[in-house]
Amino acid sequence: MCCLGNFTWEVKTISKGFLVNENIREKEVRVIGNDGSQLGIISSKEALGIAEENELDLVMISPNAKPPVCKIMDYGKFIYEQTKKEKEAKKNQRVINIKEIRFSPTIEEHDISIKADHARKFLNAGDKVKVTVRFRGRQAEYSFTGRKILENFSSKLEDIGVVEKRPKLEGRNMIMVLSSKK
């Protein structure tokens, strides 16, 4: 509550997309009490009265239901717990990057081994590896060489990686995707 002279007003700065208290415009709502008990379908004014009686907020938690579901709870505490859950979920998720390794159809065996070592590092770090053989001009007519190169490359990484997407010709590139074994 804030006051200035003869005026008093309540300040609500928290907003997460939930309708709260007077913002609920539905005539009838299904109400769940603070302890989780069903209070039944009652008018929103009556539900708001019950919430104010207990010094809590009326929060619409399921607006698409017929009738909408509202719960009597401490809105500030609810938002705090929601934010805490979101942070925990973000902490547990892992972003998977896709690293790309490019070849030409005329690559030598030693160069394939060196690039396989780079791919091994990427796979150990938990990233996916996109392997591309780029064809230029008439080289595209000999796409079987690209398939041989990609199969040779994947055989060098069999112990740590698995082929997620088989070699496939897309335009002038032959692409294969590897991911690490769990």
Secondary structure, 3 states (H helix, E strand, C coil): CEEECCEEECCCCCCCCCEEHHHCCCCEEEEECCCCCEEEEEEHHHHHHHHHHCCCEEEEEECCCCCCEEEEECHHHHHHHHHHHHHHHHHHCCCCCEEEEEECCCCCHHHHHHHHHHHHHHHHCCCEEEEEEECCHHHHHHHHHHHHHHHHHHHHCCCCEEEEEEEEEECCEEEEEEEECC
